[in-house]
C-alpha cells in the first residue's frame, strides 16, 4: 500500500473473454483397411505411434503389420491425440 501511495497513479482494468470452444476444423475421422493379417489406416492423428500400438493390441497383430498414414489435422488442439476414433474404424 505504501508503494502505491508513493507512486501516485494506479491504473485498473477489467477484461472479459467469453468461453470459446476448441473445435477441430474437421471431425475425427478414419479409414481402415484390414486384409491378409495386416491393417492400414488413414487418420488425422496427433499420436501415430500410440495409434499404431492400440490397433495392434485391439486386432492382436504384430506391430509391424500395422501402418498408420497421418492425414492433415486441421487443428486438432490435442483432441486427436487419443486414438479412439481410429479404433472405431
Beta strands, then each sheet from edge to edge (+ up, - down):
strand 1: 30-35
strand 2: 38-43
strand 3: 66-70
sheet 1: 1+ 2- 3-
end
